[in-house]
Amino acid sequence: MQYVPTMGPVHFDYIENWDVNALAFESDNHDFVGVYVGAIVTIYSFFGSLLAYPRFLMSIGNPLAEEEWKSDIVDPKQLFRQPKDLARRSFAHLIATIAIDFLLAHEIGHLMNGHVKLLRTRKGMPLLAEFDPTQKTREENLTLQRLEMDADAFAVGQGLTTALGRAGDPTHVFPPDWRQWYGTSRQALFSWTLAIYGFFRLIFEGHGQSRRSR
């Protein structure tokens, strides 16, 4: 018989913590996904500051409306810049949203594929956090690595389905200013791929090493 995962009601919440993290857990047949506020702010700030740089993605909007960095020294205020050009700002918000959707789908993947239940039953772990500083054995790291890759695969499937679906009918895309990025499947895939690549570079570089020693 084909195995079909079952889930109870899923509750989403933001956790008031400025670190970059997300977690999944279950309790009383209810599934929970928590995303740290710091993760949301960091992702939006990252993509906004990229598109606010005039020599990044010069084919998007009017890059001449943006300003160069004033010095080689990183000014914390520069990290929270948003593009001045409306098209570049729209694209920055789109790819940031795609990245956050990927993170949420990844956590759903942990729940949907039984990862949380497995770790609680076999290891006594009450939750599955993306960044867990506690020391793990080599076997535990390998197990977690496999679970992370499985959750990534689930999120990729969800993300690509959404991207190609939007390209199939851009009139259903909201807000309306995002429709210009879904004129063709190629455009949709470019936006999705850029968002996910940027997301992984941000997360991995920001923590100095990959999740679960991946």
C-alpha positions as CSV (number, residue, x, y, z in Angstrom):
1,M,0.0,0.0,0.0
2,Q,1.4,3.4,-0.9
3,Y,2.2,5.5,2.2
4,V,0.4,8.8,2.4
5,P,1.5,11.1,5.2
6,T,-1.1,12.5,7.4
7,M,-1.0,15.8,9.3
8,G,-3.1,17.5,11.9
9,P,-3.9,21.3,11.8
10,V,-0.7,23.3,11.1
11,H,-0.1,26.5,13.1
12,F,2.3,29.2,11.9
13,D,3.8,31.8,14.2
14,Y,6.6,34.3,14.3
15,I,9.0,34.0,17.2
16,E,10.3,37.3,18.6
17,N,14.0,36.6,18.3
18,W,16.4,38.5,16.1
19,D,18.5,35.4,15.3
20,V,18.1,33.6,11.9
21,N,16.3,30.4,12.6
22,A,13.1,28.4,12.0
23,L,11.7,25.3,13.6
24,A,9.0,22.6,13.4
25,F,7.4,20.6,16.1
26,E,4.2,18.8,17.0
27,S,2.0,18.5,20.1
28,D,-1.4,16.9,20.7
29,N,-1.8,16.1,17.0
30,H,-1.2,19.7,16.1
31,D,1.8,20.7,13.9
32,F,3.6,23.9,14.4
33,V,6.0,26.0,12.3
34,G,7.9,28.9,13.9
35,V,10.0,31.4,12.1
36,Y,12.3,33.8,13.9
37,V,11.5,37.5,13.1
38,G,15.3,37.9,12.5
39,A,15.0,35.5,9.6
40,I,12.3,37.5,7.9
41,V,14.1,40.8,8.4
42,T,17.4,39.4,7.3
43,I,16.0,37.9,4.1
44,Y,14.2,41.1,3.1
45,S,17.1,43.3,3.9
46,F,19.5,41.1,2.0
47,F,17.6,41.1,-1.3
48,G,16.7,44.8,-0.9
49,S,20.3,45.8,-0.5
50,L,21.4,43.7,-3.5
51,L,18.9,45.4,-5.8
52,A,19.8,48.8,-4.3
53,Y,23.3,48.2,-5.7
54,P,23.4,49.6,-9.3
55,R,25.8,47.0,-10.7
56,F,23.8,44.0,-9.6
57,L,21.2,42.7,-12.2
58,M,21.5,45.7,-14.5
59,S,18.8,44.2,-16.7
60,I,16.2,44.8,-14.0
61,G,14.5,48.2,-14.0
62,N,16.7,51.3,-14.0
63,P,19.9,50.6,-12.2
64,L,21.1,54.2,-12.7
65,A,18.6,55.2,-10.1
66,E,20.6,53.4,-7.4
67,E,23.6,54.6,-5.6
68,E,27.1,53.1,-5.3
69,W,28.5,52.2,-1.9
70,K,30.2,55.3,-0.5
71,S,33.2,53.4,0.9
72,D,34.7,50.0,1.2
73,I,33.7,50.0,4.9
74,V,30.4,48.3,5.5
75,D,28.0,50.8,7.0
76,P,25.2,49.0,8.9
77,K,22.7,51.4,7.5
78,Q,23.6,50.3,4.0
79,L,22.5,46.8,4.8
80,F,18.9,48.0,5.1
81,R,18.7,49.9,1.9
82,Q,15.8,49.4,-0.4
83,P,16.0,50.1,-4.2
84,K,14.9,53.5,-5.3
85,D,13.8,52.3,-8.7
86,L,10.2,50.9,-8.4
87,A,10.8,47.9,-10.7
88,R,14.0,46.9,-8.8
89,R,12.2,47.3,-5.5
90,S,9.3,45.1,-6.8
91,F,11.7,42.4,-7.9
92,A,13.6,42.5,-4.6
93,H,10.3,42.0,-2.7
94,L,9.3,39.2,-5.0
95,I,12.5,37.2,-4.6
96,A,12.6,37.8,-0.9
97,T,9.0,36.5,-0.7
98,I,10.0,33.4,-2.7
99,A,12.9,32.7,-0.3
100,I,10.6,33.0,2.7
101,D,8.0,30.8,1.0
102,F,10.8,28.2,0.5
103,L,11.7,28.3,4.2
104,L,8.1,27.8,5.2
105,A,7.7,24.9,2.7
106,H,10.9,23.4,4.0
107,E,9.5,23.3,7.5
108,I,6.2,21.9,6.2
109,G,8.3,19.2,4.6
110,H,9.8,18.2,7.9
111,L,6.3,17.7,9.2
112,M,4.7,16.2,6.1
113,N,7.5,13.7,5.7
114,G,7.5,12.6,9.3
115,H,10.9,14.0,10.3
116,V,9.7,15.6,13.5
117,K,7.8,12.5,14.6
118,L,10.9,10.3,13.8
119,L,13.3,12.4,15.8
120,R,10.9,12.7,18.8
121,T,10.3,8.9,18.8
122,R,13.8,7.7,18.3
123,K,15.9,10.5,19.8
124,G,13.6,12.3,22.2
125,M,14.1,15.6,20.4
126,P,11.0,17.9,21.1
127,L,11.5,19.9,18.0
128,L,13.6,20.2,14.8
129,A,15.4,23.6,14.5
130,E,17.4,24.6,11.4
131,F,20.3,25.8,13.5
132,D,20.9,23.8,16.6
133,P,24.2,24.6,18.4
134,T,24.2,21.4,20.5
135,Q,26.9,18.9,19.8
136,K,25.8,15.9,17.7
137,T,27.5,12.6,16.9
138,R,28.5,11.8,13.4
139,E,25.6,9.4,13.0
140,E,23.2,12.1,14.2
141,N,24.6,14.6,11.8
142,L,24.2,12.2,8.9
143,T,20.6,11.5,9.8
144,L,19.8,15.2,10.1
145,Q,21.6,15.9,6.8
146,R,19.3,13.4,5.1
147,L,16.2,14.9,6.7
148,E,17.3,18.4,5.6
149,M,17.8,17.3,2.0
150,D,14.4,15.6,2.0
151,A,12.8,18.8,3.3
152,D,14.7,20.8,0.7
153,A,13.4,18.5,-2.1
154,F,9.8,19.0,-0.8
155,A,10.2,22.8,-0.8
156,V,11.8,22.7,-4.3
157,G,8.7,20.8,-5.6
158,Q,6.3,23.3,-4.0
159,G,8.3,26.3,-5.3
160,L,8.7,25.1,-8.9
161,T,5.0,24.2,-9.1
162,T,4.1,27.7,-7.9
163,A,6.5,29.4,-10.2
164,L,5.4,27.6,-13.3
165,G,1.8,27.9,-12.4
166,R,2.2,31.7,-12.2
167,A,3.9,31.7,-15.6
168,G,0.9,29.8,-17.0
169,D,-1.5,32.5,-16.0
170,P,0.3,35.7,-14.8
171,T,-3.1,37.5,-14.4
172,H,-3.6,35.6,-11.2
173,V,-0.3,36.9,-9.7
174,F,-0.7,39.5,-6.9
175,P,0.4,42.1,-6.3
176,P,0.0,43.1,-10.0
177,D,3.5,44.6,-10.3
178,W,4.9,41.1,-9.9
179,R,3.2,39.9,-13.1
180,Q,6.0,41.4,-15.3
181,W,8.4,38.7,-13.9
182,Y,6.1,35.8,-15.0
183,G,5.6,36.6,-18.7
184,T,7.4,33.3,-19.6
185,S,8.4,30.1,-17.9
186,R,12.0,31.2,-18.4
187,Q,11.4,34.4,-16.4
188,A,9.6,32.5,-13.7
189,L,12.4,30.0,-13.3
190,F,15.0,32.8,-13.3
191,S,13.3,34.6,-10.4
192,W,12.8,31.4,-8.4
193,T,16.4,30.1,-9.0
194,L,17.9,33.5,-8.1
195,A,15.8,33.7,-4.9
196,I,16.8,30.2,-3.8
197,Y,20.5,30.6,-4.7
198,G,20.6,33.9,-2.8
199,F,18.8,32.3,0.2
200,F,21.3,29.5,0.6
201,R,24.2,31.8,0.1
202,L,22.8,34.1,2.8
203,I,22.0,31.3,5.3
204,F,25.3,29.4,4.8
205,E,27.6,32.4,4.7
206,G,25.9,34.0,7.7
207,H,26.4,30.9,9.9
208,G,29.9,30.1,8.7
209,Q,29.1,26.5,7.8
210,S,26.2,24.6,6.3
211,R,23.3,23.2,8.2
212,R,23.9,19.8,9.7
213,S,27.5,19.9,8.4
214,R,26.0,19.5,4.9
